[in-house]
Amino acid sequence: MFETLTNTLEGFFSKLRGRVRLTEENIEDGLKEVRLALLEADVHYRVVKEFIQRVGEKAVGEEVVRGVNPAQQIVKIVHDEIEALIGPVDTTIPMRQDGPTVLMVCGLQGSGKTTTCAKLALYLQQNYSCSPLLAATDVRRPAAIEQLEILGREVGVPVVSDRSADATMVAMKARFEASEKGLGPVILDTAGRLHIDEEMMEELRQLKARTRPDQIYLVADAMTGQDAVNSALEFNRSLEFDGVILTKLDGDARGGAALSVKAVTGKPIKFVGLGEKLDKFEPFYPERMADRILGMGDVVGLVEMAQQAIEEEDAQRLEEKLRRATFDLEDFRQQIGTLRKMGPIRDILGHLPFIGSKLEQLEGVDDEQVDHIEAMINSMTAAERKSPELINASRRQRIAHGSGSDPVMVNQLLKQFKQMKKVMRKLSRGNMDALLDIAPAGLDQMPGAMPRGGSHRKRKSKKSRRRRR
């Protein structure tokens, strides 16, 4: 999402390396580039102006700490300012002790509001050990009611609906049912429109007055940029909501809404939707967002993804195989299945420090390439997966034919796997210098990556020249 901004910031930081002191002259040009990148990311102009001013004031005249170069100091300043811009935020949901908690979810039609209600219900089930109840109060749109009922069945949450009643009656009915059955919180999926109008706002105000929700969340589509911020302002004037749930944060949006909504409305982003699947929903962490914008990745988030996808017993078995250097292609195939549970491969790589902003350099590293690798391994026999050295020219031909690839791709996979095994063997003996064997290869040598810039051809040509000599 913030690829352009991240690259611009990295360029700004690189210009400051080697400076003895941060002065107005040596940061002014860089800040102009950052300002332009923020505006291109659709960040609100007022937010951009104040952000650049604060960074400039803190950076100019800053003495360079011994052992810390100016680029590192400016990174710290920018990181702190981004974190302050979008945080702090309390992502906990207060629960009532004297009855069911009521959460009112509102937003424009098409923002992902109904799906977000189901995601929120699933999140509450898993993290609050409660039994939520969904209420279909968008009575004007039968399709919205039907969608909520389908999603409710998918996440195992009951849905209260009544196509002949008005929104308030459905909400009160849901609250009564929750009290009777000991369920809660009650999540109200309210009416939306393609645009804000007084009729919709009046309906939401009446629903708020009658149900007295404990929390009101606005669902905003990150893909709409400034429109998301403007609609948040309008909703806040009429409803005084408690927080924003930003959807489609995994898409190709410019990200302006994520950096603007808190500063413009004064209301924090509480949760974010990161994909179409119902479990792609999580609390919003300002420090993690700042890390990713600055190319530092989100290792904590990656670990959490792995914990959800990997069983502890499987992790121990894998650790033992890696330690003994007995990891084979069958194990590799199983790990591909685990990666799929964690999400798209480029999303996983985006969590890694200094790789997220370099994804455009990874030509071919995507889920389609992973599909090709898995197809090639699936076309091997059990004996070949256990002992890849058995694979000769005729077997390569058979594997290529069975996987819809070619022998060159099969050979490339086997060479990369052999190299990986060699490194594992060294590491298992405590030789940490083995990490240096893979460091120079960089991004081009990741499994499935297509080389760029002809670096391999250059190395080959040098060897050829040596042979000729």
N, C-alpha and C positions, 0 to 999 in steps of 0.2 A: 504493500500500500504506500509506504513512504520512501520508495526506492530513490526517486529523484532528489528528495530532500536529504536523504542519508548520503547519497553521493556528493551533493553540494557541500554538506557539512564536512565530509572527509577531505574534500579539496581545500576547504577553508582551513582546517586543522593542519594539513600538510604544509601550507604556506607559512605557518608560524613556527615550524620546527627549526631549531637552530637560533632563534631570536634570543637576545639577552634579556629583553624587557618587552612587555606588552604596551605598545603606545597607540595613540589614536590613529596614526598613519598606517601602522602595519595591521590593524584590524578593520579599518574603515571599508576598504575594498571588499574584504571577505564578508563583512556584514551586509553589504549591498547585494551580494550573491545570495546570502541566506534569506534576506528580505524577499527577493524575487522568487526563490524556491518556495517559501512559505505561502506567498500569494498564489503561485501556480498550484500549490497543494490545496487551494480553496480555503485557506485559513482566513477568518474574518479580518478585514484591513485594520480595524482598531486593535485587535489582539496582536497582529504583526507589529504594528507601530510600538506598542507598549513593551512587547517582548524584546525587540531589537534595542530599544532604549535601555532596558534593564541590563541586558547582556553587555552593551557598550559601556555603561557606567561602572559595572563591576570589573570589566576586563581591563579598561584603560588604566595604566599606571600600576597594574598588579606586578609586584616583584616576583621574579622567577625563583621558586624555591629550589634549593640545591638538590640535584638529582631528579628534578621534575622539569621537563621542557615546557615551553609556553603552550604547545599544542595540547599537552595533557591538562594544563591548568584551565584552558579555555573549554576543553571537553567537560571538565567538572562544573564550570560555571553554566554552560549550556544545559547540561544534564539537570542540574538543580532547578534551573528556570523552567524547563519543560515539565519537570515533576511538579513544581509549584503551580504551573499553569493548568494542569489537568487534575490535580489532587489538592488536598488529601480527600479520601473517600472512605466512608464506613460502609462496607458491603454486607454487614449483618442485617437480618430482618427481625425486628422486634416481634415477639409472639405474645399474644394476650393470654392471661391465666384465667380470666373469667368468662371465656367464650371463644368462638372461632375468630381468628385474625382474618381481616378482610383486606385483600390487595386488589386495587383497581388498576387495570392496565388500559391505557388509552393510546391513540395515535392515528395517523392518517391511513386510509385504505391503501394497501400495497406496501406498507412499511414492514410487514412480517409480524403484525400484532398477534394474530390468532396462533400462529406457529410458536411465537415467543411465549404465549400463555402456557402451551403444552411443555415447552422447554423448561420454563420456570417451575411448573408442577413436578417434572422429573428431577430437577435440581433439588427442590425441597425434599422430595422423597429420599434422595440419596444422601443429603447432607444435614437434614434436620430431623430425620427419623419420624416423619409425620405422614399424615394421610390427607393430601390436598383434595380439594373439590373444585371443579371448573364450572363456571356459570356462563351460559351463552346469552349475554344481554344485548348482543347486536341483533335485535329481533327484526330489523328492517331487511336484512339480507339472509334469506334461507340458506344460501351457499355457505355463509360464515358459520351458521349453526351446524350444518352438516359436516363442514371441515373440522370444527372443534370436536364433534362427536367421534369422528374417525381418529383424530389425534389422541383423544382421551383413551380410546381403546388401545392404541399403540403403546401408550405409557402406563396403562393400567390405572387410570384415574377416572372416577365417575364424573359424568357431565350432567348438569341440571339444565334442561331446556323446555320451553313452552312456546310454540309458534303462535298461539292465540293470545298470549299475555304481553304486557309491555315490559320494558327493560327493568323497571323498579320491582315489579311483581316477581320476575324471574330471580332477581338478586335476593329479594327477601325470602323467596322459597328456598334458594340455595343455602342461605344463612340458617334458616330453620332446620333444614335437613342435616346440615353440618352439626348443629347443636344436638339434634336428636341422636345422631349416630356417632358422635364423638370424633368428627372429622375436622380438618382444617390444615392450613388456611384455605379460605374461599377466594378463588381467583376470578375476578370479573373481566370477561372479554367484552369490552364496550364497543359501541358503534364507531365506525370510521367513515370518512368521506375522501373523495379524491382531492379535496381542498377544504380549508377551514371555512366554516360558515356559522352564522349565529344560531341556526336551528340545532346543529350538532352540539355546539357549546352549551346551549340551554339544557339540552337533554343530559349532558354529562354533569352539569351543575346540579340538576335535580337529583340525579342518581347519587352524586356525592353527598347531598344534603340528607337523603333518606337512608343511605346505607352507612354513612360515616366511616369510610375506609380508614384503616390504620396507616396504610402507605398507598401513594398513587405514583405509578411509574409511567413515564412517557416512552413509547417505542419510536425510535427515529432511525431512518435508513441512512447509513453512512455513505451510501453511493450518491445521495442527493446533495452532499456538501453543504453549501450555504443555505439551501432550502430547508435542510434539517434543522439548522440553527434558527432560522426565521420562524418555522412552525413551532419550535420549542419555546420561543419567546411568546408567541400567541397563546399556546396552551397554558403557559405559566401565568399569564395575566388573568386567565379565566378560572384556572383550577388550583394553582399553587401546588404543583406536584412535588414529590420528594426526591426523585432521581430519574435518570435517563437510562434506558436500555438501548444500546447502539447495536443495530443489526448489520449483517453483511460486511463485517469488518475484515473478512477474509478476501473480499473481492478486489477489483481493480480501482476502487475509489481513491480519490486524492488524499483523503484523510483529514480534510479541513474541519469536518464536524467534530472529530475526536479531540482536536486541539482547540476548538472554539467554544463548544457548547457550555463548558463550565464557566469560562471567563465572561461570556455574554449573558447567560441566564442566572449564574450563581448557583445552579443546581449541578450536583456531581453525576458523572457517569457511574452507575452502580454495577451494571452487568453488560456483557457483550456477547453477541451471537457470532460464531466463527465458522459457520457452515450450515448446510441444509439439514444434516442429521440432527435428531432431537437431543443428542448428548453433547453437541457442539455449543455449549453455553457455559460461561464461567464468570466469576467476579472480575471486575476491572481493577487492575493493579497499575497505578500511575508510574511506579518506578520501573516496572517491566516494559511499559510502553516507551518510556524515555530510553531505556537500554536498547530496545530494538531500533528506534529512530536513529540512535547514534552508532548502530552497527555492532552493538555489544551482545546481541542475541538475547535469548531468554532460556537459559539453561535450567532454571527452576521449573519453568513451564514444561520443558522437554522431559524432565525427570517425572513430573506429575503425569504426563501423557504416557510415559513408559510404565509407571506403576499401575495405571489402569489397564494397560494392554498385556502386561507380562505377569504370569502366575509366579509366585515365589519359588515353587518347586522347579519350574522350567528355568528360572534365572540361575538357580544353584547348579542345575545340570549343565547349563551353558557355560557358567563360570569354570566348572571342573574341566569341560572339554577344552576351553581356551587355555587353561592353565597347563593341561597335558599336551596341548597342541594336537588334539585329535579331532578338531573341528573339520567336518567334511561338507560336501555339497548338499547332502540331505539336511544337515543342520542349517545350512545357508538357506535352503528352501523354506524351512520352518520359520526362520527369522524374517523372511519376506512376508509371510503371513502375519507375523507380529507387527511389522511395519505398517501393513495395511490397516490394522486395527487402530494404530496411532494416528492415521490420517494420510493425506497426500504427501508424497516424498518431498516436494518442494516446500511444503509447509513445515515439515520436520527439519529440513536443512535451514529454513529461515529462522529457526530458534537458535542456531549455532552462532557463536561469536564470529564476526567478520566474514561470514559466508552469506548471511541473509542479503546483504547489499551487493553480493557478487553473483547472484543467481543467473543473471543474464550471460555470465561467462560459462555456465554449465550447460552447453548445448547437448541436448539429448538426455539429460538427467531429469526424468519426469516419470509419471506413473506408466506411460506407454513403454518406456525403456525398461522399467522394472517388469512389466508384462512379458517383454521379449526374453529377459533373463530367466524369468520363472518358466516360460515355455520351453526354453532350451534345457533347463534342468529337468523338467517334467518328461522330456523326450529321451532322457538317459535311463538306462536300467539301474536297478538298485546297486548292482556291483560297480557300475561306472560312477555313480554318485559317491560311493564309499571310497573308491580308488580311481580318481580321475586319470592317473597315469595309464590306465588300460585303454584310454580313448586314442585310437590311431586314426589314420586318414579316412578309412572307410567308415568308421564309427562316427567321425565328425560329419561326414556326408549324410549319414542316416539321421543324426540328431538335428542337423540343419534342415533337412527335408521335413522331418516331423514337427518342427517348431516354426516353420515358415520363415526361416532366416537363411544365412549362408555360412559355409565353413569358416570364413574369415571371422565372423562374429563369434562363433563357437570357440575358435582358437583364442580370440581376444579375452573371452570370459575365463578360459582355462589358465591363460597366462596371468591375468590379474589375481585369480584365486590362488595360484601357486605363489605369487609374490606375497600375498596376504598371509599365507601359511608360513612362509619363511620368516616374516616379521613376527608372527605369533610365537614361533619356536624360539626366537631370540628373546622375546619378552618373557616367555615362560622360564627362561634361565636367568632372569634378573638383569638382562642386558638392556637398559633403558635407552642406550644409544641406537637401538633398533628403530626408535621413533624417527631418527634422522634419515632413515632409509626411505621413509614415505613423505617426509616434509618437503623435499625439493620438488616432488612431483606436483604438489599443489592441487588445484581444483581439477586440472585436466586428467589426473590419474584416478579420480574417484570411480568406482565400478559403474560402468555404463556411460561415462562421460566421453564426449567427442573432443579430441585435441584441437586446440586453437593455435593460430600463429605459427604453425610449422615447427615448434620447438623440437619435436621428436625427429623430424627430418634433418634438422641441423645437427643433432647429436650423431645421427646415422652417417651423415656426410663426413663428419670429422673422422669417424672410425674408418670410413672408406678411404679417406686421404692417407690415414696412417698405414692402412694395408698396402696402398699403392707405393708409399715410400719404402 
